[in-house]
Every structure is written in structure tokens, then in C-alpha cells.
Amino acid sequence: MPPNDTLTMPRTPDLLGDYEPGAFFFTSPARTLLARGVHRTISASSAGDLRRCVASALRDAREAGHPDPMVVGAVPFRDDRPARLLVPATVRRTGPANGRVSGPAPGPAGPERTGGTSTPFTPFTGFTGFTGFGPVPAPDDYLRGVEKALTRLTAGELTKIVLARALDVTLGAPVDVRRVLRNLVRRDPQAYGYAVDLPVPGGRPGTGTRTLLGASPELLVARSGRRITTNPLAGSASRHPDPVVDSERGRALLTSDKDLREHALVIENIVEALRPYCRDLTVPAGPSLLSTASMWHLSTRITGVLDDPAVTSLELATLLHPTPAVCGTPARAARRAIEEIEPFDRGLYAGLVGWGDITGDGEWVVTIRCAEVADQTLRLFAGAGIVAGSVPESELAETTAKFQTMLRAVGLDRDR
Ligand SMILES: C=C(O[C@@H]1C=C(C(=O)O)C=C[C@H]1O)C(=O)O
């Protein structure tokens, strides 16, 4: 038997292969989940309400004889927007390897390339089936938004703010959601791949599905018994196809004063939020490097032991959210400035996505490197942290680089 045949003959169920739009899919270094059907949807009007609604939905499900009550889905960036959480009818799980198939990714031919994307956003040309794209806001307006943010930073209203932009992409045919998810998971096997079914506006049946797809590198919080882990990221550089230039970029990031400050703000905020809940918090002295196929990031993996084992993973996640990795500091001022400067609704982008079980265990990741997909269109999102000393053109280039995770998974690779 040729050695490669093992790749096509999984011994465990192939949950990634079994995924169909309408289901919930999530893969992490620890496990892969495929949830189908709706036992109960969860509707809540605030974050506090959300925690109560989830707890009672899980209890009710168990009392109704549900064999494996679990909540899955996504919580938006803003707490006044509806969450997309539900107790699924069935959940299948496998261990770490499933959904993380090695070998070449399907999709565009040729070797994986990690394009240098430190130039400002330029139109994509030359792919088949691609009919148009629309950046929101236009790149020049994003630059002006960063200038505005810098003025507020200088005035002392803010210490950090994350400004995002969206990219609307229209294809010549309906998006193959299954294939895009497979590409995301295979190209970034260390990331948390996810697919969340979204309601179709107007709720008209037969209009097609809407799905949130992504591959996030950022763990907001995981709980396993009393043990918790969070892995905030902040401070970024784009990868480069030349390995020498690429590792130089990583090294430069590790010593960049601006990025280290940006990162430290996030870590301080998270440690301060977790301290009252943990009897033991292990915080590395400084960040290390984490990479995706497209990006380098400064990363700090923090672990702790919960004082009160009744505190659930979702409670911890909503306590931390939104961290300064996606919002800013002070949080309230940053949130207001985001609403004023960004000309679009973040929706589920920059929120949290994951699962939680009835014991309180769960994994929630930051909803980044994602797109909302509906029929022939995709809306991609990407943001960058702005602190004193940030250069608008570099922040624009950083968001361009972050779009690459989704664009490559769709087969729209600007390097082609
Ligand atoms: C906001 C995003 O990413 C976040 C911002 C980062 C930064 O500013 O360096 C790095 C990782 C994420 O925490 C995004 O990918 O859209």
C-alpha cells in the first residue's frame, strides 16, 4: 500500500469531511466537534442574561433526557447584538488529529505561498470565477480612520484601539462552503477552524444558507475542570515566502517596541481580569512568536487554576471579552471610537466562537480570520491594533495580510 493511502483512510470518523452547511464545526489542538440539529436556540439580550440562558438551557436539555447537552456557536463583538448560540441535537467528537489532515491542501494548484503583503491594499487580478470586491471602507478612508484614532491616542482618550475593515468579495458561482472550510483547516492546522450556521435575513426558506467560516489563531479561554488557559495575541507581522526574510520578520517583531507595548496592554488587562478567579496564574515573563500561514504574532500562553470550579468557560470568555486584542483600552472609550470610526457593523467578527458543556468545560476562541458567506458573496474582516507610534500605512498593510487567510482558502491568492 502506498504510504500516502493512510491519509485517505481515516480510522476515526472524518468530521471535517462530514461537515455540511447548516451544522456547527469546531476544531482545536484538543478535539474536533461536529454538531447538528437544534435541540434549543438560546436568545438573550445581554451578556449576563446570556450566561443565565445558557445555564438553564443546558439544565433543561439534561432533564429532557438529552444525552450530551452542550452549547455551541458564536457571540458578537457588541453585547447589544444577538448571539448565535444553541444546544445542538447531536454532537460528534474526535481527538486532536481529526480535521487536521496533513498533506497538500486542496484548492489552488502550486505550493503554499506566504506572500509578503507589507504594501498597501491593491486590487486582485487574474483569478477565474471572481467577479468583484469592495473594501469597506475604501483604503484611503481606513487610513483617515487610523489618523483619527492617533489623534485620540495623543489626546490621552485612548491607549490602544483596534480598527478593522471589511472586504466584500463576489464570486461567479456559489461559494463551496465545505471546500473553503477544508482549505482553512488544512492550511492552518494549528489554528482553530470553525463554521457557524447563521440565520438567513428575512428567514425565507430556500434563499440559501449563510455561514460564518474562519481559522482563528487566538484562544480566548479554555477550561478543563479547574484548569484554564488563555492565549492572547497582539503585535503582528506578515510572513514572507523567502525563509530568511520570513524569520527576520519574526525576530524583528519580537524586539519591536511598538508591538511589545501593544502586546503588554492586552496581557495586563487579561491578567487583571482573571486574577480574582484564579488561585494560581502562570504568566510567562515575555511573549513568544506564533505563526499562521500568513502572519507572525506575539503570543503569551497563560494558565491558571480556578478557585471556584462552578465558573464556566463561557462565563470566563464573556468576562474577558472584548479584550484589548480586538477592542482597546480603556475599553468603553475604545468601543465608542470603534463605533464612530468603523463604517460597518462587526457582527460576529471580533466576538467569540466555540463550545461549552454542562460541566462548564469548553473552548472559546476570538472570532478573527473569518468571513460571512452567503451564496456567491463573502464578507471578510480584519483589524489591527493602533497605539502611539503606529503608522497608518503599516496598519492598512497588516489588515491586507490578515485577509490572506480567507482569500487563500477561497482560492483568491494575490500572489497568483
Ligand atoms: C483583530 C485581528 O487580530 C488581532 C489583532 C492583532 C494585532 O493587532 O496585532 C493580532 C491578533 C489579533 O488579536 C484580526 O485578525 O482581525
The ligand as an SDF file (V2000), in Angstrom:
LIG
                    3D

 16 16  0  0  0  0  0  0  0  0999 V2000
   -8.1430   41.9880   15.0080 C   0  0  0  0  0  0  0  0  0  0  0  0
   -7.4640   40.9770   14.4620 C   0  0  0  0  0  0  0  0  0  0  0  0
   -6.3900   40.3880   15.0550 O   0  0  0  0  0  0  0  0  0  0  0  0
   -5.9970   40.7530   16.3690 C   0  0  0  0  0  0  0  0  0  0  0  0
   -5.0650   41.8710   16.3720 C   0  0  0  0  0  0  0  0  0  0  0  0
   -3.7000   41.6580   16.3560 C   0  0  0  0  0  0  0  0  0  0  0  0
   -2.7510   42.8340   16.2470 C   0  0  0  0  0  0  0  0  0  0  0  0
   -3.2210   43.9790   16.2460 O   0  0  0  0  0  0  0  0  0  0  0  0
   -1.5400   42.6350   16.1480 O   0  0  0  0  0  0  0  0  0  0  0  0
   -3.1760   40.3570   16.4370 C   0  0  0  0  0  0  0  0  0  0  0  0
   -4.0030   39.3020   16.6280 C   0  0  0  0  0  0  0  0  0  0  0  0
   -5.4070   39.5080   16.9940 C   0  0  0  0  0  0  0  0  0  0  0  0
   -5.5180   39.6440   18.3630 O   0  0  0  0  0  0  0  0  0  0  0  0
   -7.8580   40.3640   13.1640 C   0  0  0  0  0  0  0  0  0  0  0  0
   -7.2130   39.4030   12.7490 O   0  0  0  0  0  0  0  0  0  0  0  0
   -8.8350   40.8320   12.5720 O   0  0  0  0  0  0  0  0  0  0  0  0
  1  2  2  0
  2  3  1  0
  2 14  1  0
  3  4  1  0
  4  5  1  0
  4 12  1  0
  5  6  2  0
  6  7  1  0
  6 10  1  0
  7  8  2  0
  7  9  1  0
 10 11  2  0
 11 12  1  0
 12 13  1  0
 14 15  2  0
 14 16  1  0
M  END
$$$$
